[in-house]
Amino acid sequence: MVLIIFTINVVFVTIATIRMILTLKGYRYIAALVSMVETTINVIALGLVLDNLGEIQNLVAYALGFGSGVVVGSKIEEKLALGYSMVNVISLDEENSLPRKLREKGYGVTDWVASGLDGNRQAMQILTPRKYESKLYQTIKELDPKAFIYASEPKTIHGGFWVKTIKKGKLAG
């Protein structure tokens, strides 16, 4: 019984985590379907625990399953990598080669000269699907190990070279 409660709760919380992420990413209809499965599993798990409330190991299994489900759901979300990342890069690259090399790999790069504490810098914005984000970091670090990199997640994207290229699958991931 303990193993069943643990497993059911891992599955429940994993699905709940994925549903929440789908909702946040704008996949509301898929999230609604997932929530129906989530609720069914939760009712089964709660029923098993409440029917055997006198046995502390069932409650512990429920709690451990819940925590484990958060971890499993987060790992699955990392693998799904839904959405996009806006990667900002600040480089000392004076020859302007980093933006060119990234464009050759299919990334949409907007770059400009920026002023830093010790002089001019090359600033860039690069939109990438999250599934290619790690590869982009690796590429930037290989081309400019001292580059300053930070990323954010854009909520809305409309128009431009980036969207057309990414939707056509032309990015060299």
C-alpha positions, -999 to +999 in steps of 0.1 A: +000+000+000+028+024+009+045+019-026+012+024-044+004+057-025+040+069-031+038+060-069+004+075-074+015+108-057+047+110-078+026+107-109+000+132-096+024+159-087+045+153-119+013+158-140+003+189-118+038+204-125+035+199-162-001+212-162+011+244-144+039+249-169+016+243-199-008+269-184+020+295-179+032+289-215-002+295-230-012+259-238-045+263-219-065+236-237-039+210-233-035+220-197-072+216-192-071+180-205-041+173-183-059+187-153-087+161-157-062+133-155-044+151-126-076+154-106-086+118-111-052+106-099-053+129-069-087+117-058-075+081-059-043+089-039-063+109-013-088+081-010-061+056-003-045+077+023-078+087+040-091+051+040-059+042+059-053+073+080-044+054+111-012+041+094+015+068+095+036+052+068+008+060+043+009+096+052+047+096+049+045+078+015+020+105+004+044+133+014+075+117+000+056+110-033+045+147-034+081+159-030+095+134-055+068+144-080+080+180-079+115+168-088+103+145-115+080+171-130+107+197-130+131+173-148+104+165-174+098+202-179+136+207-185+135+180-212+103+195-228+119+230-228+088+248-239+090+284-250+119+307-258+147+324-241+160+359-248+198+356-243+217+389-237+254+389-243+280+416-235+313+409-251+347+426-254+347+414-291+361+445-309+361+428-343+324+422-342+330+385-351+308+370-324+275+383-338+285+372-373+295+337-362+263+333-343+243+344-373+262+318-394+248+292-370+213+304-377+207+325-346+189+359-349+213+384-334+206+420-328+238+438-318+250+472-310+280+490-294+275+497-257+295+517-232+309+498-203+330+508-173+363+503-192+352+513-227+331+500-255+314+466-255+295+446-281+260+440-268+237+414-283+202+400-280+196+365-292+163+347-293+164+309-291+140+281-283+147+269-248+157+235-262+187+251-278+196+274-249+224+253-235+239+248-269+239+286-274+256+292-241+282+266-250+288+282-284+292+317-269+316+304-243+337+287-269+338+318-291+343+343-262+350+327-228+348+361-211+314+371-224+288+381-199+256+362-205+222+364-190+188+352-201+151+360-196+120+344-208+099+366-232+062+364-226+052+377-261+070+374-294+057+390-326+073+396-360+109+399-372+135+376-385+137+355-353+102+342-353+102+333-390+135+315-387+127+296-356+092+285-368+107+272-400+132+251-380+162+267-396+181+272-364+213+251-363+207+236-328 
